[in-house]
Protein backbone atom coordinates (compact mmCIF):
# COMPACT_ATOMS: atom_id res chain seq x y z
CA UNK A 1 0.00 0.00 0.00
CA UNK A 2 1.22 3.44 -0.90
CA UNK A 3 2.30 5.81 1.86
CA UNK A 4 0.33 8.66 0.23
CA UNK A 5 -2.83 9.61 2.21
CA UNK A 6 -6.17 10.20 0.41
CA UNK A 7 -6.97 13.86 -0.38
CA UNK A 8 -9.93 14.03 2.05
CA UNK A 9 -7.84 12.74 4.91
CA UNK A 10 -5.10 15.23 4.04
CA UNK A 11 -7.57 18.14 4.10
CA UNK A 12 -8.91 17.02 7.47
CA UNK A 13 -5.42 16.60 8.78
CA UNK A 14 -4.26 20.04 7.68
CA UNK A 15 -7.51 21.71 8.89
CA UNK A 16 -7.08 20.14 12.29
CA UNK A 17 -3.47 21.17 12.28
CA UNK A 18 -4.38 24.80 11.52
CA UNK A 19 -6.98 24.80 14.28
CA UNK A 20 -4.57 23.24 16.68
CA UNK A 21 -1.94 25.85 15.76
CA UNK A 22 -4.43 28.70 16.21
CA UNK A 23 -5.18 27.52 19.71
CA UNK A 24 -1.55 27.47 20.70
CA UNK A 25 0.34 30.43 22.13
CA UNK A 26 0.69 33.14 21.00
CA UNK A 27 -2.31 32.74 18.66
CA UNK A 28 -4.76 31.81 21.41
CA UNK A 29 -3.73 34.81 23.52
CA UNK A 30 -4.04 37.14 20.53
CA UNK A 31 -7.54 35.89 19.70
CA UNK A 32 -8.55 36.18 23.35
CA UNK A 33 -7.18 39.71 23.57
CA UNK A 34 -9.07 40.76 20.43
CA UNK A 35 -12.30 39.24 21.72
CA UNK A 36 -11.87 41.00 25.06
CA UNK A 37 -11.30 44.35 23.32
CA UNK A 38 -14.43 43.88 21.23
CA UNK A 39 -16.50 43.09 24.33
CA UNK A 40 -15.11 46.12 26.16
CA UNK A 41 -15.92 48.42 23.24
CA UNK A 42 -19.42 46.95 23.04
CA UNK A 43 -19.90 47.54 26.76
CA UNK A 44 -18.77 51.18 26.40
CA UNK A 45 -21.17 51.67 23.48
CA UNK A 46 -24.10 50.26 25.47
CA UNK A 47 -23.28 52.51 28.44
CA UNK A 48 -23.13 55.58 26.19
CA UNK A 49 -26.38 54.62 24.45
CA UNK A 50 -28.14 54.16 27.80
CA UNK A 51 -26.83 57.49 29.08
CA UNK A 52 -27.98 59.24 25.91
CA UNK A 53 -31.48 57.77 26.21
CA UNK A 54 -31.66 58.85 29.84
CA UNK A 55 -30.55 62.36 28.86
CA UNK A 56 -33.32 62.56 26.26
CA UNK A 57 -35.86 61.47 28.88
CA UNK A 58 -34.55 63.99 31.42
CA UNK A 59 -34.62 66.98 29.08
CA UNK A 60 -38.16 66.35 27.88
CA UNK A 61 -41.03 68.80 27.44
CA UNK A 62 -42.42 67.63 30.77
CA UNK A 63 -39.10 68.33 32.50
CA UNK A 64 -39.08 71.95 31.33
CA UNK A 65 -42.79 72.43 32.04
CA UNK A 66 -42.19 71.32 35.63
CA UNK A 67 -39.64 74.11 35.95
CA UNK A 68 -42.21 76.56 34.56
CA UNK A 69 -44.65 75.38 37.24
CA UNK A 70 -41.98 75.91 39.90
CA UNK A 71 -41.68 79.47 38.64
CA UNK A 72 -45.46 79.81 38.89
CA UNK A 73 -45.23 78.75 42.55
CA UNK A 74 -42.66 81.49 43.14
CA UNK A 75 -45.05 83.99 41.60
CA UNK A 76 -47.79 82.82 43.95
CA UNK A 77 -45.51 83.19 46.97
CA UNK A 78 -44.70 86.74 45.82
CA UNK A 79 -48.39 87.62 45.57
CA UNK A 80 -48.37 87.56 41.76
CA UNK A 81 -50.74 85.61 39.52
CA UNK A 82 -49.09 82.14 39.40
CA UNK A 83 -47.78 81.97 35.86
CA UNK A 84 -44.26 80.78 35.13
CA UNK A 85 -42.19 80.43 31.99
CA UNK A 86 -38.96 78.79 30.86
CA UNK A 87 -37.22 79.63 27.59
CA UNK A 88 -34.86 76.99 26.24
CA UNK A 89 -32.31 76.80 23.43
CA UNK A 90 -31.63 73.14 22.70
CA UNK A 91 -31.21 71.71 26.19
CA UNK A 92 -29.93 74.96 27.70
CA UNK A 93 -32.22 77.12 29.82
CA UNK A 94 -31.81 80.76 28.83
CA UNK A 95 -34.48 82.22 31.11
CA UNK A 96 -36.70 81.23 34.04
CA UNK A 97 -39.33 83.84 34.83
CA UNK A 98 -42.72 84.44 36.41
CA UNK A 99 -45.32 87.21 36.40
CA UNK A 100 -43.99 90.36 38.06
CA UNK A 101 -46.63 92.97 37.25
CA UNK A 102 -47.11 93.87 40.93
CA UNK A 103 -43.41 93.85 41.82
CA UNK A 104 -42.40 96.02 38.85
CA UNK A 105 -45.63 98.04 38.72
CA UNK A 106 -45.75 97.19 35.03
CA UNK A 107 -48.75 95.64 33.30
CA UNK A 108 -46.50 94.27 30.55
CA UNK A 109 -44.27 92.31 32.97
CA UNK A 110 -45.78 88.95 32.09
CA UNK A 111 -43.65 85.83 32.45
CA UNK A 112 -43.43 85.41 28.67
CA UNK A 113 -42.28 88.98 28.01
CA UNK A 114 -39.61 88.77 30.70
CA UNK A 115 -38.41 85.43 29.31
CA UNK A 116 -38.19 86.77 25.74
CA UNK A 117 -36.16 89.79 26.88
CA UNK A 118 -33.78 87.72 29.02
CA UNK A 119 -33.23 85.10 26.29
CA UNK A 120 -32.64 87.73 23.59
CA UNK A 121 -30.00 89.32 25.81
CA UNK A 122 -28.36 85.94 26.40
CA UNK A 123 -28.19 85.15 22.69
CA UNK A 124 -27.55 88.75 21.64
CA UNK A 125 -30.30 88.30 19.07
CA UNK A 126 -33.84 89.62 18.80
CA UNK A 127 -34.93 86.44 17.02
CA UNK A 128 -35.49 83.17 18.90
CA UNK A 129 -36.02 80.87 15.93
CA UNK A 130 -34.35 77.84 17.51
CA UNK A 131 -35.82 78.31 20.98
CA UNK A 132 -38.80 76.85 22.83
CA UNK A 133 -40.94 78.67 25.38
CA UNK A 134 -42.68 76.64 28.08
CA UNK A 135 -45.36 78.56 29.96
CA UNK A 136 -47.90 77.39 32.53
CA UNK A 137 -50.84 79.32 31.03
CA UNK A 138 -51.89 80.10 27.48
CA UNK A 139 -50.31 83.46 26.56
CA UNK A 140 -52.46 86.55 26.16
CA UNK A 141 -52.70 88.53 22.93
CA UNK A 142 -49.88 90.86 23.99
CA UNK A 143 -47.51 87.97 24.69
CA UNK A 144 -48.53 86.16 21.51
CA UNK A 145 -47.62 89.31 19.58
CA UNK A 146 -44.21 89.44 21.24
CA UNK A 147 -43.68 85.75 20.47
CA UNK A 148 -44.64 86.42 16.86
CA UNK A 149 -42.04 89.19 16.48
CA UNK A 150 -39.38 87.08 18.20
CA UNK A 151 -40.12 84.29 15.71
CA UNK A 152 -40.02 81.75 18.54
CA UNK A 153 -39.39 78.23 17.22
CA UNK A 154 -41.88 76.45 19.46
CA UNK A 155 -44.46 77.35 22.10
CA UNK A 156 -45.65 74.85 24.71
CA UNK A 157 -48.29 75.93 27.22
CA UNK A 158 -50.12 74.02 29.94
CA UNK A 159 -53.56 75.33 30.91
CA UNK A 160 -55.92 77.07 28.52
CA UNK A 161 -57.19 80.60 29.17
CA UNK A 162 -60.66 80.85 27.59
CA UNK A 163 -61.09 84.51 28.59
CA UNK A 164 -57.72 86.12 27.87
CA UNK A 165 -55.84 83.53 25.81
CA UNK A 166 -54.66 84.29 22.28
CA UNK A 167 -56.23 81.13 20.84
CA UNK A 168 -59.60 82.88 20.84
CA UNK A 169 -58.23 84.55 17.71
CA UNK A 170 -56.39 81.51 16.40
CA UNK A 171 -52.84 80.27 15.99
CA UNK A 172 -52.37 82.86 13.23
CA UNK A 173 -51.30 85.37 15.90
CA UNK A 174 -48.05 83.43 16.19
CA UNK A 175 -45.32 83.42 13.56
CA UNK A 176 -46.17 81.03 10.68
CA UNK A 177 -43.10 78.86 11.46
CA UNK A 178 -43.81 78.60 15.20
CA UNK A 179 -44.73 75.09 16.34
CA UNK A 180 -47.49 74.88 18.94
CA UNK A 181 -48.19 72.33 21.67
CA UNK A 182 -50.60 72.69 24.57
CA UNK A 183 -52.28 70.76 27.38
CA UNK A 184 -49.05 69.45 28.93
CA UNK A 185 -49.54 69.34 32.74
CA UNK A 186 -52.67 71.44 32.31
CA UNK A 187 -54.32 70.04 35.46
CA UNK A 188 -51.42 71.04 37.69
CA UNK A 189 -51.23 74.54 36.20
CA UNK A 190 -55.01 75.00 36.42
CA UNK A 191 -55.06 73.95 40.06
CA UNK A 192 -52.48 76.60 40.97
CA UNK A 193 -54.60 79.31 39.37
CA UNK A 194 -57.83 78.10 40.98
CA UNK A 195 -56.27 78.05 44.45
CA UNK A 196 -54.79 81.52 43.93
CA UNK A 197 -58.04 83.19 42.89
CA UNK A 198 -60.06 81.26 45.50
CA UNK A 199 -57.82 82.73 48.22
CA UNK A 200 -58.06 86.20 46.71
CA UNK A 201 -61.88 86.09 46.81
CA UNK A 202 -61.92 85.35 50.55
VEXTITOR-477848 format. One record per residue (C-alpha): residue number from 1; residue in one letter; x, y, z. Coordinates in Angstrom, 3 decimals, m for minus. Layout:
<atoms>
(atom NUM "a" (X Y Z))
...
</atoms>
This chain:
<atoms>
(atom 1 "x" (0.000 0.000 0.000))
(atom 2 "x" (1.225 3.444 m0.904))
(atom 3 "x" (2.296 5.810 1.862))
(atom 4 "x" (0.328 8.660 0.233))
(atom 5 "x" (m2.831 9.612 2.213))
(atom 6 "x" (m6.166 10.196 0.414))
(atom 7 "x" (m6.968 13.863 m0.385))
(atom 8 "x" (m9.935 14.026 2.051))
(atom 9 "x" (m7.837 12.743 4.914))
(atom 10 "x" (m5.104 15.225 4.041))
(atom 11 "x" (m7.566 18.138 4.099))
(atom 12 "x" (m8.915 17.024 7.467))
(atom 13 "x" (m5.417 16.596 8.778))
(atom 14 "x" (m4.257 20.042 7.676))
(atom 15 "x" (m7.515 21.709 8.890))
(atom 16 "x" (m7.085 20.136 12.289))
(atom 17 "x" (m3.467 21.167 12.275))
(atom 18 "x" (m4.376 24.801 11.517))
(atom 19 "x" (m6.983 24.804 14.275))
(atom 20 "x" (m4.568 23.244 16.684))
(atom 21 "x" (m1.944 25.848 15.760))
(atom 22 "x" (m4.430 28.699 16.214))
(atom 23 "x" (m5.183 27.517 19.706))
(atom 24 "x" (m1.549 27.469 20.696))
(atom 25 "x" (0.338 30.434 22.131))
(atom 26 "x" (0.692 33.140 21.000))
(atom 27 "x" (m2.312 32.735 18.658))
(atom 28 "x" (m4.764 31.815 21.414))
(atom 29 "x" (m3.732 34.805 23.520))
(atom 30 "x" (m4.040 37.143 20.527))
(atom 31 "x" (m7.539 35.892 19.701))
(atom 32 "x" (m8.552 36.179 23.353))
(atom 33 "x" (m7.178 39.714 23.572))
(atom 34 "x" (m9.072 40.762 20.432))
(atom 35 "x" (m12.300 39.236 21.718))
(atom 36 "x" (m11.868 40.999 25.063))
(atom 37 "x" (m11.300 44.350 23.319))
(atom 38 "x" (m14.434 43.879 21.226))
(atom 39 "x" (m16.496 43.091 24.327))
(atom 40 "x" (m15.111 46.120 26.164))
(atom 41 "x" (m15.922 48.418 23.236))
(atom 42 "x" (m19.422 46.951 23.044))
(atom 43 "x" (m19.899 47.541 26.757))
(atom 44 "x" (m18.771 51.182 26.398))
(atom 45 "x" (m21.165 51.672 23.485))
(atom 46 "x" (m24.097 50.260 25.471))
(atom 47 "x" (m23.283 52.509 28.444))
(atom 48 "x" (m23.132 55.584 26.190))
(atom 49 "x" (m26.380 54.621 24.448))
(atom 50 "x" (m28.136 54.159 27.800))
(atom 51 "x" (m26.826 57.492 29.081))
(atom 52 "x" (m27.984 59.239 25.909))
(atom 53 "x" (m31.476 57.765 26.209))
(atom 54 "x" (m31.663 58.850 29.838))
(atom 55 "x" (m30.546 62.364 28.859))
(atom 56 "x" (m33.320 62.558 26.265))
(atom 57 "x" (m35.864 61.467 28.883))
(atom 58 "x" (m34.553 63.992 31.422))
(atom 59 "x" (m34.623 66.981 29.083))
(atom 60 "x" (m38.164 66.347 27.880))
(atom 61 "x" (m41.033 68.803 27.438))
(atom 62 "x" (m42.417 67.627 30.774))
(atom 63 "x" (m39.099 68.327 32.496))
(atom 64 "x" (m39.079 71.954 31.328))
(atom 65 "x" (m42.786 72.432 32.045))
(atom 66 "x" (m42.189 71.316 35.633))
(atom 67 "x" (m39.635 74.106 35.945))
(atom 68 "x" (m42.208 76.560 34.562))
(atom 69 "x" (m44.652 75.383 37.243))
(atom 70 "x" (m41.976 75.908 39.899))
(atom 71 "x" (m41.680 79.471 38.635))
(atom 72 "x" (m45.461 79.813 38.889))
(atom 73 "x" (m45.229 78.752 42.547))
(atom 74 "x" (m42.655 81.488 43.141))
(atom 75 "x" (m45.052 83.991 41.599))
(atom 76 "x" (m47.795 82.819 43.948))
(atom 77 "x" (m45.508 83.193 46.969))
(atom 78 "x" (m44.701 86.738 45.818))
(atom 79 "x" (m48.386 87.622 45.573))
(atom 80 "x" (m48.374 87.556 41.760))
(atom 81 "x" (m50.736 85.612 39.519))
(atom 82 "x" (m49.088 82.139 39.398))
(atom 83 "x" (m47.784 81.973 35.858))
(atom 84 "x" (m44.263 80.778 35.132))
(atom 85 "x" (m42.189 80.433 31.990))
(atom 86 "x" (m38.962 78.789 30.861))
(atom 87 "x" (m37.224 79.627 27.591))
(atom 88 "x" (m34.858 76.991 26.237))
(atom 89 "x" (m32.312 76.802 23.434))
(atom 90 "x" (m31.629 73.136 22.702))
(atom 91 "x" (m31.206 71.706 26.195))
(atom 92 "x" (m29.932 74.959 27.698))
(atom 93 "x" (m32.222 77.122 29.817))
(atom 94 "x" (m31.811 80.764 28.832))
(atom 95 "x" (m34.481 82.224 31.105))
(atom 96 "x" (m36.696 81.227 34.039))
(atom 97 "x" (m39.332 83.841 34.828))
(atom 98 "x" (m42.718 84.445 36.412))
(atom 99 "x" (m45.316 87.207 36.398))
(atom 100 "x" (m43.995 90.361 38.060))
(atom 101 "x" (m46.634 92.967 37.246))
(atom 102 "x" (m47.114 93.868 40.931))
(atom 103 "x" (m43.414 93.846 41.817))
(atom 104 "x" (m42.405 96.021 38.852))
(atom 105 "x" (m45.633 98.035 38.723))
(atom 106 "x" (m45.748 97.187 35.031))
(atom 107 "x" (m48.749 95.639 33.304))
(atom 108 "x" (m46.505 94.273 30.551))
(atom 109 "x" (m44.273 92.313 32.971))
(atom 110 "x" (m45.785 88.951 32.087))
(atom 111 "x" (m43.654 85.829 32.449))
(atom 112 "x" (m43.435 85.415 28.671))
(atom 113 "x" (m42.285 88.985 28.011))
(atom 114 "x" (m39.610 88.767 30.697))
(atom 115 "x" (m38.415 85.428 29.306))
(atom 116 "x" (m38.192 86.768 25.743))
(atom 117 "x" (m36.165 89.793 26.878))
(atom 118 "x" (m33.784 87.716 29.016))
(atom 119 "x" (m33.234 85.103 26.290))
(atom 120 "x" (m32.645 87.726 23.591))
(atom 121 "x" (m30.000 89.325 25.813))
(atom 122 "x" (m28.364 85.938 26.397))
(atom 123 "x" (m28.194 85.147 22.688))
(atom 124 "x" (m27.550 88.753 21.643))
(atom 125 "x" (m30.304 88.297 19.071))
(atom 126 "x" (m33.845 89.624 18.803))
(atom 127 "x" (m34.928 86.437 17.025))
(atom 128 "x" (m35.485 83.172 18.904))
(atom 129 "x" (m36.018 80.870 15.929))
(atom 130 "x" (m34.348 77.841 17.509))
(atom 131 "x" (m35.824 78.310 20.982))
(atom 132 "x" (m38.797 76.848 22.829))
(atom 133 "x" (m40.936 78.670 25.379))
(atom 134 "x" (m42.681 76.644 28.082))
(atom 135 "x" (m45.361 78.562 29.964))
(atom 136 "x" (m47.895 77.391 32.528))
(atom 137 "x" (m50.836 79.322 31.032))
(atom 138 "x" (m51.890 80.101 27.484))
(atom 139 "x" (m50.311 83.456 26.558))
(atom 140 "x" (m52.461 86.549 26.162))
(atom 141 "x" (m52.697 88.530 22.925))
(atom 142 "x" (m49.875 90.859 23.987))
(atom 143 "x" (m47.509 87.968 24.693))
(atom 144 "x" (m48.528 86.165 21.508))
(atom 145 "x" (m47.622 89.308 19.578))
(atom 146 "x" (m44.208 89.441 21.238))
(atom 147 "x" (m43.682 85.753 20.465))
(atom 148 "x" (m44.638 86.425 16.860))
(atom 149 "x" (m42.040 89.188 16.482))
(atom 150 "x" (m39.376 87.076 18.203))
(atom 151 "x" (m40.123 84.291 15.705))
(atom 152 "x" (m40.022 81.752 18.538))
(atom 153 "x" (m39.391 78.234 17.217))
(atom 154 "x" (m41.884 76.452 19.461))
(atom 155 "x" (m44.460 77.354 22.102))
(atom 156 "x" (m45.648 74.854 24.713))
(atom 157 "x" (m48.291 75.925 27.221))
(atom 158 "x" (m50.116 74.016 29.943))
(atom 159 "x" (m53.557 75.333 30.908))
(atom 160 "x" (m55.922 77.069 28.518))
(atom 161 "x" (m57.188 80.598 29.167))
(atom 162 "x" (m60.660 80.846 27.586))
(atom 163 "x" (m61.088 84.507 28.595))
(atom 164 "x" (m57.717 86.118 27.872))
(atom 165 "x" (m55.839 83.526 25.807))
(atom 166 "x" (m54.656 84.287 22.276))
(atom 167 "x" (m56.233 81.131 20.837))
(atom 168 "x" (m59.599 82.875 20.843))
(atom 169 "x" (m58.226 84.549 17.714))
(atom 170 "x" (m56.386 81.508 16.401))
(atom 171 "x" (m52.837 80.268 15.989))
(atom 172 "x" (m52.373 82.857 13.233))
(atom 173 "x" (m51.301 85.375 15.897))
(atom 174 "x" (m48.046 83.427 16.189))
(atom 175 "x" (m45.322 83.417 13.558))
(atom 176 "x" (m46.166 81.026 10.680))
(atom 177 "x" (m43.103 78.862 11.463))
(atom 178 "x" (m43.806 78.598 15.198))
(atom 179 "x" (m44.728 75.089 16.341))
(atom 180 "x" (m47.488 74.877 18.940))
(atom 181 "x" (m48.188 72.331 21.665))
(atom 182 "x" (m50.599 72.687 24.574))
(atom 183 "x" (m52.280 70.761 27.381))
(atom 184 "x" (m49.053 69.448 28.932))
(atom 185 "x" (m49.536 69.343 32.740))
(atom 186 "x" (m52.674 71.437 32.309))
(atom 187 "x" (m54.322 70.044 35.461))
(atom 188 "x" (m51.417 71.042 37.693))
(atom 189 "x" (m51.230 74.537 36.203))
(atom 190 "x" (m55.006 74.999 36.415))
(atom 191 "x" (m55.058 73.946 40.065))
(atom 192 "x" (m52.485 76.597 40.966))
(atom 193 "x" (m54.600 79.313 39.371))
(atom 194 "x" (m57.835 78.099 40.982))
(atom 195 "x" (m56.267 78.052 44.448))
(atom 196 "x" (m54.793 81.524 43.933))
(atom 197 "x" (m58.039 83.189 42.894))
(atom 198 "x" (m60.060 81.261 45.503))
(atom 199 "x" (m57.823 82.732 48.224))
(atom 200 "x" (m58.058 86.196 46.712))
(atom 201 "x" (m61.876 86.092 46.813))
(atom 202 "x" (m61.921 85.354 50.553))
</atoms>
